Amino acid sequence: MTSYIDPEYLELMPSYVMIARYLGEDAWGNNTFGAAESIRCRIDSSALASGGGPVRGGTVVTPARQTNTIYADYTEPPFTVRDKITMPDLRTPRITSVNVEYDERGPHHQVIVCEETRE
């Protein structure tokens, strides 16, 4: 894969995620994906508490929303929200947005935002 990022910037990307591109649906309506690609990236994570969770055993359970912002090398074509991502710890959060960032030479990197709810 051709890198669009300067080597100095790549040093800021110590992690890898696996991304499988969305291919479509099978005859039963299940999403199908291609082979996963290993993508070099930097992962910024934050956990936010959200109120109003379900009551279990008299205790209100407050699930936390985990947001991961992934700064990844640019690929052609860029990733989409329908693709499937696997984090280094094997979690598979839902991709909620993908933005391509540009510099003076063209596409530079992608910012992929993923969210999941944990109890």
C-alpha positions in Angstrom: 0.0 0.0 0.0 1.3 3.4 -0.9 1.6 5.8 2.1 0.5 9.4 1.5 2.0 10.5 4.8 5.4 11.9 5.5 7.6 9.5 7.5 7.8 11.9 10.5 4.0 11.8 10.7 3.9 8.0 10.5 6.0 7.9 13.7 2.9 9.3 15.5 0.9 6.2 14.3 2.0 3.3 16.6 -1.1 1.1 16.3 -2.8 -1.0 13.6 -6.5 -1.7 13.1 -8.0 -4.2 10.6 -10.7 -2.8 8.3 -12.8 -5.0 6.0 -14.6 -3.2 3.2 -18.3 -3.6 2.8 -19.2 -5.6 -0.3 -23.0 -5.8 -0.1 -25.6 -8.1 1.2 -26.0 -11.8 0.8 -29.3 -13.6 -0.2 -30.5 -13.4 3.4 -29.8 -9.7 3.9 -26.6 -10.1 5.9 -23.8 -7.7 5.3 -20.8 -9.2 3.6 -17.2 -7.9 3.8 -14.0 -8.4 1.9 -10.7 -9.4 3.3 -9.5 -7.2 6.2 -6.6 -4.8 5.6 -4.1 -3.9 8.3 -4.0 -0.1 8.5 -1.4 1.9 10.5 -3.0 4.5 12.7 -3.1 6.5 15.9 -6.1 5.8 18.2 -7.5 8.3 20.6 -10.2 6.9 22.9 -12.6 8.5 25.4 -15.3 7.0 27.5 -18.4 9.0 28.4 -21.0 8.0 31.0 -24.6 8.3 29.8 -27.5 8.4 32.3 -30.8 6.7 32.3 -29.7 3.1 31.9 -31.8 0.0 32.8 -32.5 -1.0 36.3 -31.0 -4.3 37.4 -31.5 -5.6 40.9 -32.6 -2.2 42.1 -29.5 -0.5 40.8 -29.5 1.8 37.8 -26.9 0.5 35.3 -25.2 3.4 33.5 -23.6 2.2 30.2 -20.6 4.1 29.1 -20.2 5.2 25.5 -16.7 4.5 24.1 -15.6 6.8 21.3 -12.5 6.0 19.3 -11.0 8.6 16.9 -8.6 6.8 14.5 -6.2 8.8 12.4 -5.2 6.4 9.6 -3.2 6.5 6.5 -5.2 7.5 3.4 -6.4 4.6 1.2 -7.9 4.7 -2.3 -10.8 4.5 -2.2 -11.4 5.9 1.3 -13.2 3.9 3.9 -16.9 4.3 4.6 -19.3 4.0 7.5 -20.5 0.6 6.1 -17.0 -1.0 6.5 -16.1 -3.1 9.5 -13.3 -2.2 11.8 -11.5 -4.5 14.3 -9.5 -2.7 17.1 -6.2 -4.0 18.4 -8.1 -5.6 21.4 -10.5 -7.3 18.9 -13.5 -5.1 19.7 -15.6 -4.2 16.6 -17.2 -0.8 17.2 -19.6 0.7 14.7 -18.0 3.3 12.4 -20.0 6.5 12.7 -18.0 8.8 10.4 -15.1 8.9 8.0 -13.4 12.2 6.9 -10.5 12.5 4.5 -8.0 15.2 5.4 -6.0 17.0 2.7 -2.7 18.8 2.4 -1.2 20.8 -0.5 -0.5 17.5 -2.4 -4.0 16.0 -2.0 -5.5 13.3 0.2 -3.3 12.9 3.4 -5.1 10.8 6.0 -8.5 9.7 7.2 -10.2 10.4 10.5 -12.4 7.5 11.4 -14.8 7.8 14.4 -16.2 4.7 16.0 -18.6 4.3 18.9 -19.8 1.5 21.1 -21.8 1.3 24.3 -20.5 -0.8 27.2 -22.4 -1.7 30.3 
